[in-house]
Amino acid sequence: MAEHPVSDLSHHYLCFVQYSYKKEDRQRVALEGSLRDFGFADILQLIFFQRKTGVLTIEGRMDKVKLNFIDGNIVGAESKRRMEANRLGKILVKKGLLGEETLQGLLREQKSTNAKLGNLLVRRDLVDKEQVEEILVGQIRETVVQIFNWKEGAYEFTPQAVPADKDVPVSIDTQHLLMEGLRIVDEWTLIEGKITLDVV
């Protein structure tokens, strides 16, 4: 497996594409640019080592993703194109942990109250908190890992307050997820190389 040494932080600052002040609030600095110039792994390293809190938005051809960070660790992920079957409620129904009618009722309540589905499930003791956390962590990992294969796209990190979820607290060590993503990319590179050789 190829090695991916952690870059020096000064190098990160020199390589960052843009520092731009938002007009509506010059106290907030948005880090933004292109994945062609500054890769996803480098962005994660910078956020992790600087213990940043805020929202990272990445938009590519396949998806638009928002990652929430608190003190450099990932606490949430939203995917615009997440398949219906991979959403929390559907996973619970598939596992036999929640009935379809109950899910539909909760989704209606979620729409009217803007509450998170996981919070509603835990508050009503419909599903164990640990089971909800396990699924949410899996969703975050799946969402993040896919971005490592993106060759192009636009990113923007905005420092802002990110409320911690008291009902279903989820926090993933960004460094560990970074290493996992790079390992998977290495594996895909080896597979693609083998396929190319077989075709030739």
C-alpha positions in Angstrom: 0.0 0.0 0.0 1.3 3.5 -0.9 2.3 5.7 2.0 0.6 9.1 2.6 2.7 11.1 5.0 1.1 13.9 6.9 2.1 17.2 5.3 3.6 20.1 7.2 1.0 22.6 8.2 2.9 25.5 6.7 2.7 23.7 3.4 -1.1 23.5 3.8 -1.3 27.3 4.3 0.9 28.0 1.2 -1.2 25.6 -0.9 -4.6 26.7 0.1 -6.2 28.2 -2.9 -8.2 31.1 -1.4 -9.0 32.9 1.7 -12.0 35.1 1.2 -14.1 37.2 3.5 -17.9 36.8 3.2 -19.5 40.2 2.6 -22.3 39.5 5.1 -19.9 38.8 7.9 -16.2 39.7 7.6 -15.4 37.9 10.9 -16.1 34.6 9.2 -13.5 33.4 6.8 -14.4 30.8 4.1 -11.7 28.5 2.8 -12.7 27.6 -0.8 -11.2 26.4 -4.0 -11.0 23.4 -6.4 -10.2 19.8 -5.6 -7.9 19.9 -8.6 -5.6 22.3 -6.8 -6.1 21.1 -3.2 -7.2 17.5 -2.6 -9.8 16.3 -0.2 -7.2 14.5 2.0 -5.3 17.8 2.4 -8.5 19.6 3.4 -9.3 17.0 6.0 -5.8 17.2 7.4 -6.0 21.0 7.7 -9.3 20.9 9.5 -8.2 18.1 11.8 -4.9 19.5 12.8 -6.3 23.0 13.3 -9.2 21.6 15.3 -11.7 23.6 13.2 -15.4 23.8 13.9 -17.7 24.5 11.0 -19.2 23.2 7.8 -17.3 21.8 4.8 -19.4 21.8 1.5 -18.1 19.8 -1.4 -19.9 19.7 -4.8 -18.9 17.5 -7.6 -20.6 16.0 -10.7 -21.9 13.0 -8.7 -23.1 14.6 -5.4 -23.2 17.6 -3.1 -22.0 16.8 0.4 -21.9 18.8 3.6 -19.7 17.7 6.5 -20.1 19.1 10.0 -17.0 19.4 12.2 -16.5 20.1 15.9 -12.9 20.6 17.1 -11.6 18.9 13.9 -13.7 15.7 14.1 -16.7 14.9 11.9 -20.0 14.9 13.7 -22.4 14.8 10.7 -22.7 14.3 7.0 -25.4 15.2 4.5 -25.5 13.8 1.0 -27.8 15.3 -1.6 -28.0 12.1 -3.6 -28.0 9.5 -0.9 -30.0 6.6 -2.1 -33.4 6.2 -0.4 -32.4 2.6 0.7 -29.4 4.0 2.6 -31.4 6.5 4.7 -31.7 5.9 8.4 -35.4 5.0 8.4 -35.2 2.6 5.6 -32.2 0.8 7.1 -34.1 0.4 10.4 -37.1 -1.0 8.5 -34.9 -3.4 6.6 -33.3 -4.6 9.8 -36.7 -5.2 11.3 -36.1 -2.6 14.0 -38.9 -0.3 12.9 -42.3 -0.7 11.2 -43.0 1.1 7.9 -46.2 2.7 9.3 -44.3 4.0 12.3 -41.5 5.4 10.0 -44.0 7.2 7.8 -45.6 8.8 10.9 -42.2 9.9 12.2 -41.3 11.3 8.8 -44.4 13.4 8.8 -43.6 14.7 12.3 -40.0 15.4 11.2 -41.2 17.5 8.3 -43.4 19.6 10.5 -41.0 20.0 13.4 -37.6 19.9 11.6 -36.4 17.5 14.2 -33.9 14.8 13.3 -35.3 11.4 12.7 -32.6 9.8 15.0 -33.6 12.1 17.8 -37.3 11.3 17.4 -36.5 7.6 17.5 -34.4 7.8 20.7 -36.7 10.2 22.5 -39.6 7.8 22.0 -37.6 4.7 22.9 -38.4 3.2 19.5 -34.8 2.2 18.8 -31.8 2.0 21.1 -29.5 5.0 20.9 -26.5 2.7 20.2 -28.2 1.2 17.1 -29.0 4.6 15.7 -25.4 5.8 16.4 -24.0 2.7 14.6 -26.1 3.5 11.4 -25.2 7.2 11.5 -21.5 6.5 11.8 -21.8 4.1 8.8 -23.6 6.7 6.8 -20.9 9.3 7.5 -18.1 6.8 6.6 -19.8 5.9 3.3 -20.4 9.6 2.4 -16.8 10.6 3.2 -15.0 7.7 1.6 -16.7 8.3 -1.8 -15.2 11.8 -2.0 -11.6 10.4 -2.0 -12.2 9.2 -5.6 -13.4 12.6 -6.8 -10.9 14.1 -9.2 -12.6 17.5 -9.5 -15.2 19.6 -7.6 -15.5 22.7 -5.6 -15.1 23.0 -1.8 -15.9 25.6 0.8 -15.2 25.4 4.5 -17.1 28.0 6.6 -16.2 28.4 10.3 -19.4 28.5 12.3 -21.0 27.1 15.4 -22.1 23.4 15.0 -24.5 22.3 17.7 -23.6 19.0 19.4 -26.4 16.4 19.3 -27.2 15.5 22.9 -29.7 12.7 22.0 -27.5 10.9 19.5 -23.9 12.1 19.9 -21.7 11.0 17.0 -18.1 12.0 16.5 -15.6 10.3 14.2 -11.9 10.8 14.4 -11.1 12.6 11.2 -7.5 11.2 11.2 -8.7 7.6 11.3 -11.3 8.2 8.6 -8.6 9.9 6.5 -6.4 6.8 6.7 -9.3 4.6 5.9 -10.2 6.6 2.8 -6.6 6.6 1.5 -6.3 2.9 2.0 -9.5 2.3 0.0 -8.2 4.5 -2.8 -5.0 2.5 -2.9 -7.0 -0.7 -3.1 -9.0 0.7 -6.0 -5.9 1.8 -7.8 -4.4 -1.7 -7.6 -7.7 -3.2 -8.8 -7.9 -0.7 -11.8 -4.3 -1.5 -12.6 -4.9 -5.2 -12.6 -8.0 -4.8 -14.8 -6.0 -2.7 -17.3 -3.3 -5.4 -17.5 -5.9 -8.1 -18.0 -7.5 -6.1 -20.8 -4.1 -5.6 -22.5 
